[in-house]
Amino acid sequence: MSDANQTETEYIVEYADGPLAGTTERRLLIGGKVDDRIGAVAAIEGLESLFWYVAGEERSVGGEKYVKYHFDAPDSDPVEADLEDESL
């Protein structure tokens, strides 16, 4: 795949805040557009959780599209472990 083709089909997700803040990943453009909302599964304190993020600012760096995604806390799993559910 050529670099020009890659920039037309992929973009880089930048997690701006929430549990995944500071991390990035590559995703495919669907119909030439970025996802308005994405879900990400991550283990926090050993517990797998689903976190939702909403698209924000877009920019181009070195011919690649970067999109900042912001944490959607109300629709996501809780970040903190429930101490009552933990076994001793």
MMTF fields as JSON, N, C-alpha, C and O atoms, coordinates in Angstrom:
{
  "mmtfVersion": "1.0.0",
  "mmtfProducer": "UNKNOWN",
  "numBonds": 351,
  "numAtoms": 352,
  "numGroups": 88,
  "numChains": 1,
  "numModels": 1,
  "chainsPerModel": [1],
  "groupsPerChain": [88],
  "chainIdList": ["A"],
  "bondAtomList": [4, 2, 8, 6, 12, 10, 16, 14, 20, 18, 24, 22, 28, 26, 32, 30, 36, 34, 40, 38, 44, 42, 48, 46, 52, 50, 56, 54, 60, 58, 64, 62, 68, 66, 72, 70, 76, 74, 80, 78, 84, 82, 88, 86, 92, 90, 96, 94, 100, 98, 104, 102, 108, 106, 112, 110, 116, 114, 120, 118, 124, 122, 128, 126, 132, 130, 136, 134, 140, 138, 144, 142, 148, 146, 152, 150, 156, 154, 160, 158, 164, 162, 168, 166, 172, 170, 176, 174, 180, 178, 184, 182, 188, 186, 192, 190, 196, 194, 200, 198, 204, 202, 208, 206, 212, 210, 216, 214, 220, 218, 224, 222, 228, 226, 232, 230, 236, 234, 240, 238, 244, 242, 248, 246, 252, 250, 256, 254, 260, 258, 264, 262, 268, 266, 272, 270, 276, 274, 280, 278, 284, 282, 288, 286, 292, 290, 296, 294, 300, 298, 304, 302, 308, 306, 312, 310, 316, 314, 320, 318, 324, 322, 328, 326, 332, 330, 336, 334, 340, 338, 344, 342, 348, 346],
  "bondOrderList": [1, 1, 1, 1, 1, 1, 1, 1, 1, 1, 1, 1, 1, 1, 1, 1, 1, 1, 1, 1, 1, 1, 1, 1, 1, 1, 1, 1, 1, 1, 1, 1, 1, 1, 1, 1, 1, 1, 1, 1, 1, 1, 1, 1, 1, 1, 1, 1, 1, 1, 1, 1, 1, 1, 1, 1, 1, 1, 1, 1, 1, 1, 1, 1, 1, 1, 1, 1, 1, 1, 1, 1, 1, 1, 1, 1, 1, 1, 1, 1, 1, 1, 1, 1, 1, 1, 1],
  "groupList": [{"groupName": "MET", "atomNameList": ["N", "CA", "C", "O"], "elementList": ["N", "C", "C", "O"], "formalChargeList": [0, 0, 0, 0], "bondAtomList": [1, 0, 2, 1, 3, 2], "bondOrderList": [1, 1, 2], "singleLetterCode": "M", "chemCompType": "L-PEPTIDE LINKING"}, {"groupName": "SER", "atomNameList": ["N", "CA", "C", "O"], "elementList": ["N", "C", "C", "O"], "formalChargeList": [0, 0, 0, 0], "bondAtomList": [1, 0, 2, 1, 3, 2], "bondOrderList": [1, 1, 2], "singleLetterCode": "S", "chemCompType": "L-PEPTIDE LINKING"}, {"groupName": "ASP", "atomNameList": ["N", "CA", "C", "O"], "elementList": ["N", "C", "C", "O"], "formalChargeList": [0, 0, 0, 0], "bondAtomList": [1, 0, 2, 1, 3, 2], "bondOrderList": [1, 1, 2], "singleLetterCode": "D", "chemCompType": "L-PEPTIDE LINKING"}, {"groupName": "ALA", "atomNameList": ["N", "CA", "C", "O"], "elementList": ["N", "C", "C", "O"], "formalChargeList": [0, 0, 0, 0], "bondAtomList": [1, 0, 2, 1, 3, 2], "bondOrderList": [1, 1, 2], "singleLetterCode": "A", "chemCompType": "L-PEPTIDE LINKING"}, {"groupName": "ASN", "atomNameList": ["N", "CA", "C", "O"], "elementList": ["N", "C", "C", "O"], "formalChargeList": [0, 0, 0, 0], "bondAtomList": [1, 0, 2, 1, 3, 2], "bondOrderList": [1, 1, 2], "singleLetterCode": "N", "chemCompType": "L-PEPTIDE LINKING"}, {"groupName": "GLN", "atomNameList": ["N", "CA", "C", "O"], "elementList": ["N", "C", "C", "O"], "formalChargeList": [0, 0, 0, 0], "bondAtomList": [1, 0, 2, 1, 3, 2], "bondOrderList": [1, 1, 2], "singleLetterCode": "Q", "chemCompType": "L-PEPTIDE LINKING"}, {"groupName": "THR", "atomNameList": ["N", "CA", "C", "O"], "elementList": ["N", "C", "C", "O"], "formalChargeList": [0, 0, 0, 0], "bondAtomList": [1, 0, 2, 1, 3, 2], "bondOrderList": [1, 1, 2], "singleLetterCode": "T", "chemCompType": "L-PEPTIDE LINKING"}, {"groupName": "GLU", "atomNameList": ["N", "CA", "C", "O"], "elementList": ["N", "C", "C", "O"], "formalChargeList": [0, 0, 0, 0], "bondAtomList": [1, 0, 2, 1, 3, 2], "bondOrderList": [1, 1, 2], "singleLetterCode": "E", "chemCompType": "L-PEPTIDE LINKING"}, {"groupName": "TYR", "atomNameList": ["N", "CA", "C", "O"], "elementList": ["N", "C", "C", "O"], "formalChargeList": [0, 0, 0, 0], "bondAtomList": [1, 0, 2, 1, 3, 2], "bondOrderList": [1, 1, 2], "singleLetterCode": "Y", "chemCompType": "L-PEPTIDE LINKING"}, {"groupName": "ILE", "atomNameList": ["N", "CA", "C", "O"], "elementList": ["N", "C", "C", "O"], "formalChargeList": [0, 0, 0, 0], "bondAtomList": [1, 0, 2, 1, 3, 2], "bondOrderList": [1, 1, 2], "singleLetterCode": "I", "chemCompType": "L-PEPTIDE LINKING"}, {"groupName": "VAL", "atomNameList": ["N", "CA", "C", "O"], "elementList": ["N", "C", "C", "O"], "formalChargeList": [0, 0, 0, 0], "bondAtomList": [1, 0, 2, 1, 3, 2], "bondOrderList": [1, 1, 2], "singleLetterCode": "V", "chemCompType": "L-PEPTIDE LINKING"}, {"groupName": "GLY", "atomNameList": ["N", "CA", "C", "O"], "elementList": ["N", "C", "C", "O"], "formalChargeList": [0, 0, 0, 0], "bondAtomList": [1, 0, 2, 1, 3, 2], "bondOrderList": [1, 1, 2], "singleLetterCode": "G", "chemCompType": "PEPTIDE LINKING"}, {"groupName": "PRO", "atomNameList": ["N", "CA", "C", "O"], "elementList": ["N", "C", "C", "O"], "formalChargeList": [0, 0, 0, 0], "bondAtomList": [1, 0, 2, 1, 3, 2], "bondOrderList": [1, 1, 2], "singleLetterCode": "P", "chemCompType": "L-PEPTIDE LINKING"}, {"groupName": "LEU", "atomNameList": ["N", "CA", "C", "O"], "elementList": ["N", "C", "C", "O"], "formalChargeList": [0, 0, 0, 0], "bondAtomList": [1, 0, 2, 1, 3, 2], "bondOrderList": [1, 1, 2], "singleLetterCode": "L", "chemCompType": "L-PEPTIDE LINKING"}, {"groupName": "ARG", "atomNameList": ["N", "CA", "C", "O"], "elementList": ["N", "C", "C", "O"], "formalChargeList": [0, 0, 0, 0], "bondAtomList": [1, 0, 2, 1, 3, 2], "bondOrderList": [1, 1, 2], "singleLetterCode": "R", "chemCompType": "L-PEPTIDE LINKING"}, {"groupName": "LYS", "atomNameList": ["N", "CA", "C", "O"], "elementList": ["N", "C", "C", "O"], "formalChargeList": [0, 0, 0, 0], "bondAtomList": [1, 0, 2, 1, 3, 2], "bondOrderList": [1, 1, 2], "singleLetterCode": "K", "chemCompType": "L-PEPTIDE LINKING"}, {"groupName": "PHE", "atomNameList": ["N", "CA", "C", "O"], "elementList": ["N", "C", "C", "O"], "formalChargeList": [0, 0, 0, 0], "bondAtomList": [1, 0, 2, 1, 3, 2], "bondOrderList": [1, 1, 2], "singleLetterCode": "F", "chemCompType": "L-PEPTIDE LINKING"}, {"groupName": "TRP", "atomNameList": ["N", "CA", "C", "O"], "elementList": ["N", "C", "C", "O"], "formalChargeList": [0, 0, 0, 0], "bondAtomList": [1, 0, 2, 1, 3, 2], "bondOrderList": [1, 1, 2], "singleLetterCode": "W", "chemCompType": "L-PEPTIDE LINKING"}, {"groupName": "HIS", "atomNameList": ["N", "CA", "C", "O"], "elementList": ["N", "C", "C", "O"], "formalChargeList": [0, 0, 0, 0], "bondAtomList": [1, 0, 2, 1, 3, 2], "bondOrderList": [1, 1, 2], "singleLetterCode": "H", "chemCompType": "L-PEPTIDE LINKING"}],
  "groupTypeList": [0, 1, 2, 3, 4, 5, 6, 7, 6, 7, 8, 9, 10, 7, 8, 3, 2, 11, 12, 13, 3, 11, 6, 6, 7, 14, 14, 13, 13, 9, 11, 11, 15, 10, 2, 2, 14, 9, 11, 3, 10, 3, 3, 9, 7, 11, 13, 7, 1, 13, 16, 17, 8, 10, 3, 11, 7, 7, 14, 1, 10, 11, 11, 7, 15, 8, 10, 15, 8, 18, 16, 2, 3, 12, 2, 1, 2, 12, 10, 7, 3, 2, 13, 7, 2, 7, 1, 13],
  "groupIdList": [1, 2, 3, 4, 5, 6, 7, 8, 9, 10, 11, 12, 13, 14, 15, 16, 17, 18, 19, 20, 21, 22, 23, 24, 25, 26, 27, 28, 29, 30, 31, 32, 33, 34, 35, 36, 37, 38, 39, 40, 41, 42, 43, 44, 45, 46, 47, 48, 49, 50, 51, 52, 53, 54, 55, 56, 57, 58, 59, 60, 61, 62, 63, 64, 65, 66, 67, 68, 69, 70, 71, 72, 73, 74, 75, 76, 77, 78, 79, 80, 81, 82, 83, 84, 85, 86, 87, 88],
  "secStructList": [7, 7, 2, 2, 2, 2, 2, 2, 2, 3, 3, 3, 3, 3, 3, 7, 1, 4, 4, 4, 6, 6, 7, 3, 3, 3, 3, 3, 7, 5, 6, 6, 5, 7, 7, 1, 3, 3, 3, 3, 3, 3, 3, 3, 6, 6, 3, 3, 3, 3, 3, 3, 3, 3, 3, 3, 3, 3, 3, 3, 3, 6, 6, 3, 3, 3, 3, 3, 3, 3, 3, 7, 4, 4, 4, 1, 7, 7, 1, 1, 7, 7, 4, 4, 4, 1, 7, 7],
  "xCoordList": [0.85, 0.0, 0.892, 1.813, 0.63, 1.431, 1.046, -0.036, 1.943, 1.663, 0.444, -0.359, 0.295, -0.844, -2.149, -3.122, -2.173, -3.374, -3.666, -4.829, -2.635, -2.805, -3.449, -4.308, -3.055, -3.618, -5.074, -5.82, -5.491, -6.877, -7.781, -8.999, -7.234, -8.055, -7.947, -8.755, -6.972, -6.753, -6.674, -6.417, -6.901, -6.665, -6.171, -6.263, -5.649, -5.089, -5.997, -6.296, -6.429, -7.259, -6.328, -5.389, -6.59, -5.866, -6.875, -7.81, -6.686, -7.577, -7.143, -6.071, -7.977, -7.621, -7.786, -7.078, -8.712, -8.986, -9.583, -9.651, -10.014, -10.588, -9.52, -8.336, -9.923, -8.99, -7.912, -6.853, -8.157, -7.187, -6.397, -5.726, -6.468, -5.796, -4.332, -3.618, -3.892, -2.491, -2.144, -0.998, -3.097, -2.819, -3.384, -4.245, -2.887, -3.343, -3.567, -3.084, -4.309, -4.471, -4.872, -5.404, -4.617, -5.02, -6.379, -6.662, -7.221, -8.538, -8.773, -8.148, -9.679, -10.022, -11.103, -12.03, -10.975, -12.037, -13.159, -12.896, -14.392, -15.54, -16.252, -16.777, -16.261, -16.843, -16.103, -16.694, -14.803, -13.995, -14.166, -13.626, -14.916, -15.191, -14.705, -14.601, -14.41, -14.033, -15.304, -16.4, -15.144, -16.264, -16.637, -15.76, -17.929, -18.39, -18.219, -18.019, -18.299, -18.243, -17.601, -17.924, -16.692, -16.044, -16.061, -16.046, -16.091, -15.993, -14.626, -14.08, -14.076, -12.77, -12.847, -13.377, -12.317, -12.285, -10.881, -9.889, -10.809, -9.516, -9.659, -10.735, -8.566, -8.551, -8.03, -6.898, -8.862, -8.489, -8.552, -9.595, -7.426, -7.309, -7.766, -8.432, -7.395, -7.694, -9.118, -9.478, -9.934, -11.333, -11.529, -11.222, -12.041, -12.28, -13.513, -14.564, -13.379, -14.469, -14.611, -13.654, -15.822, -16.092, -16.197, -16.99, -15.384, -15.352, -15.772, -15.324, -16.623, -17.091, -16.417, -16.226, -16.06, -15.405, -16.112, -16.628, -16.133, -16.803, -15.754, -14.857, -15.883, -14.921, -14.941, -15.982, -13.752, -13.604, -12.797, -13.109, -11.766, -10.958, -10.213, -9.731, -10.133, -9.361, -8.226, -8.365, -7.083, -5.966, -5.143, -5.274, -4.297, -3.426, -1.982, -1.575, -1.211, 0.206, 0.977, 0.73, 1.9, 2.703, 1.863, 2.226, 0.75, -0.107, -1.035, -1.747, -1.044, -1.935, -2.999, -2.733, -4.198, -5.313, -5.279, -5.185, -5.357, -5.433, -6.776, -7.2, -7.438, -8.716, -8.657, -8.338, -8.968, -9.025, -10.393, -11.418, -10.4, -11.645, -11.726, -10.749, -12.925, -13.147, -14.04, -14.999, -13.706, -14.362, -15.826, -16.158, -16.697, -18.134, -18.458, -18.927, -18.208, -18.349, -19.75, -19.86, -20.836, -22.166, -22.512, -23.254, -21.984, -22.292, -21.269, -21.467, -20.192, -19.116, -19.29, -20.026, -18.588, -18.538, -17.83, -17.01, -18.142, -17.446, -15.942, -15.512, -15.157, -13.702, -13.181, -12.208, -13.806, -13.345, -13.963, -15.143, -13.161, -13.654, -14.621, -14.433, -15.638, -16.619, -16.033, -15.954, -15.622, -14.952, -15.831, -15.298, -17.155, -18.053, -18.019, -18.277, -17.705, -17.69, -16.358, -16.272, -15.323, -14.004, -13.959, -14.46, -13.346, -13.193, -11.933, -10.967, -11.943, -10.788, -9.77, -8.741],
  "yCoordList": [-1.181, 0.0, 1.24, 1.34, 2.161, 3.382, 4.333, 4.22, 5.265, 6.242, 7.088, 7.388, 7.478, 8.306, 7.557, 8.133, 6.272, 5.46, 5.288, 5.304, 5.126, 4.918, 6.139, 5.983, 7.334, 8.533, 8.728, 9.398, 8.155, 8.271, 7.261, 7.437, 6.214, 5.154, 5.046, 4.361, 5.705, 5.6, 6.97, 7.983, 6.971, 8.169, 7.732, 6.559, 8.683, 8.383, 8.973, 10.167, 8.111, 8.503, 8.949, 8.237, 10.12, 10.607, 10.702, 11.501, 9.895, 9.948, 11.126, 11.091, 12.171, 13.429, 13.381, 14.078, 12.566, 12.525, 11.17, 10.267, 11.042, 9.776, 8.731, 9.06, 7.475, 6.404, 6.13, 5.6, 6.478, 6.211, 7.452, 7.444, 8.511, 9.782, 9.565, 8.835, 10.223, 10.16, 8.987, 8.874, 8.109, 6.984, 7.269, 8.132, 6.535, 6.69, 5.317, 4.305, 5.302, 4.081, 4.473, 5.561, 3.591, 3.805, 3.164, 2.076, 3.865, 3.331, 3.595, 4.472, 2.827, 2.993, 4.047, 4.137, 4.841, 5.768, 4.948, 4.079, 5.213, 4.524, 5.51, 6.53, 5.191, 6.113, 7.438, 8.475, 7.408, 8.623, 9.5, 10.605, 9.02, 9.828, 9.129, 7.903, 9.941, 9.397, 8.979, 9.443, 8.11, 7.706, 8.858, 9.466, 9.163, 10.204, 9.777, 10.609, 8.484, 7.928, 6.552, 5.768, 6.257, 4.95, 4.359, 5.085, 3.058, 2.338, 1.695, 1.228, 1.671, 1.058, 0.22, 0.666, -0.989, -1.873, -1.802, -1.91, -1.617, -1.55, -2.134, -2.092, -2.679, -3.217, -2.135, -1.672, -1.738, -0.758, -1.47, -1.994, -1.484, -2.198, -3.644, -4.188, -4.269, -5.675, -5.962, -7.122, -4.933, -5.101, -4.585, -3.427, -5.442, -5.013, -4.115, -4.462, -2.968, -1.996, -1.458, -1.455, -1.001, -0.386, 1.119, 1.604, 1.854, 3.309, 3.89, 3.42, 4.903, 5.566, 6.919, 7.639, 7.247, 8.514, 9.161, 8.472, 10.5, 11.276, 12.103, 12.691, 12.138, 12.859, 14.35, 14.938, 14.939, 16.382, 16.978, 16.777, 17.708, 18.443, 17.499, 16.44, 17.912, 17.188, 18.074, 19.294, 17.432, 18.176, 17.227, 16.007, 17.799, 17.005, 17.287, 18.443, 16.219, 16.339, 15.391, 14.185, 15.923, 15.087, 14.271, 13.147, 14.827, 14.134, 13.108, 12.412, 12.996, 12.057, 12.811, 13.872, 12.256, 12.87, 12.404, 11.209, 13.371, 13.101, 13.628, 14.725, 12.84, 13.256, 13.053, 11.962, 14.114, 14.012, 13.488, 13.962, 12.511, 11.951, 12.243, 12.104, 12.652, 13.039, 12.017, 11.507, 11.736, 10.721, 11.065, 12.192, 10.088, 10.22, 9.419, 8.284, 10.007, 9.313, 8.769, 7.636, 9.514, 8.99, 7.678, 6.86, 7.47, 6.254, 5.14, 4.029, 5.415, 4.45, 3.685, 4.097, 2.554, 1.818, 2.677, 3.526, 2.462, 3.232, 2.956, 1.834, 3.995, 3.864, 3.239, 2.485, 3.538, 3.039, 1.686, 1.463, 0.77, -0.552, -0.443, 0.387, -1.265, -1.312, -2.192, -3.41, -1.59, -2.312, -3.396, -4.386, -3.259, -4.269, -5.552, -6.627, -5.464, -6.628, -7.37, -8.487, -6.776, -7.412, -8.46, -8.248, -9.604, -10.64, -10.387, -9.816, -10.807, -10.574, -11.66, -11.62],
  "zCoordList": [0.0, 0.0, 0.0, 0.81, -0.881, -0.951, 0.186, 0.762, 0.5, 1.556, 1.226, 2.11, -0.041, -0.439, -0.217, 0.269, -0.571, -0.378, 1.107, 1.511, 1.922, 3.352, 4.011, 4.878, 3.622, 4.242, 3.846, 4.56, 2.724, 2.296, 2.97, 2.958, 3.556, 4.131, 5.647, 6.274, 6.238, 7.681, 8.337, 7.686, 9.633, 10.435, 11.801, 12.165, 12.548, 13.868, 14.93, 14.925, 15.84, 16.984, 18.1, 18.457, 18.645, 19.825, 20.966, 20.907, 21.993, 23.149, 24.024, 24.629, 24.089, 24.744, 26.259, 26.986, 26.732, 28.173, 28.53, 27.696, 29.787, 30.229, 30.491, 30.563, 30.634, 30.999, 29.95, 30.287, 28.701, 27.637, 27.229, 26.198, 28.021, 27.717, 27.376, 28.063, 26.284, 25.888, 24.986, 24.552, 24.691, 23.804, 22.413, 22.241, 21.437, 20.055, 19.443, 19.951, 18.34, 17.548, 16.133, 15.91, 15.189, 13.795, 13.573, 14.075, 12.805, 12.438, 10.961, 10.365, 10.382, 8.977, 8.811, 9.616, 7.761, 7.384, 6.753, 5.922, 7.132, 6.562, 5.635, 6.081, 4.347, 3.373, 3.332, 3.029, 3.64, 3.627, 4.852, 4.902, 5.849, 7.047, 8.316, 8.372, 9.331, 10.637, 11.383, 11.068, 12.363, 13.206, 14.134, 14.747, 14.245, 15.16, 16.609, 17.495, 16.838, 18.198, 18.112, 17.22, 19.037, 19.047, 20.448, 21.442, 20.513, 21.774, 21.866, 20.866, 23.062, 23.285, 24.557, 25.575, 24.488, 25.647, 26.235, 25.514, 27.557, 28.238, 29.629, 30.225, 30.14, 31.504, 32.441, 32.301, 33.391, 34.407, 35.751, 36.141, 36.453, 37.722, 37.577, 38.458, 36.441, 36.207, 35.775, 35.577, 35.625, 35.235, 33.814, 33.528, 32.915, 31.546, 31.495, 32.033, 30.849, 30.784, 29.369, 28.594, 29.039, 27.743, 27.927, 28.734, 27.167, 27.246, 25.902, 24.856, 25.921, 24.709, 24.579, 25.558, 23.339, 23.016, 21.834, 20.954, 21.821, 20.783, 20.029, 20.635, 18.698, 17.847, 18.144, 18.436, 18.058, 18.257, 17.12, 15.946, 17.478, 16.511, 15.563, 15.965, 14.296, 13.284, 12.801, 12.712, 12.485, 11.914, 11.058, 11.159, 10.218, 9.363, 9.749, 9.869, 9.943, 10.29, 9.383, 9.39, 8.612, 7.725, 6.759, 6.412, 6.327, 5.374, 5.992, 5.269, 7.331, 8.0, 8.786, 9.351, 8.815, 9.535, 10.994, 11.274, 11.918, 13.355, 13.862, 13.496, 14.705, 15.276, 16.785, 17.259, 17.54, 19.007, 19.4, 18.909, 20.285, 20.804, 22.294, 23.03, 22.72, 24.109, 24.808, 24.23, 26.049, 26.867, 27.101, 27.471, 26.883, 27.129, 28.392, 28.307, 29.551, 30.84, 31.108, 31.577, 30.837, 31.153, 30.44, 30.984, 29.233, 28.481, 28.686, 28.195, 29.394, 29.594, 30.899, 31.796, 30.975, 32.237, 33.277, 32.927, 34.557, 35.605, 35.563, 35.3, 35.824, 35.792, 37.076, 37.045, 38.191, 39.482, 39.779, 39.506, 40.343, 40.699, 41.868, 42.757, 41.869, 42.96, 44.062, 43.901, 45.179, 46.256, 46.859, 47.361, 46.834, 47.388, 46.574, 47.115, 45.277, 44.413, 44.437, 43.927, 45.018, 45.049, 46.147, 47.252, 45.822, 46.83, 47.635, 47.128, 48.876, 49.763, 49.641, 50.315]
}
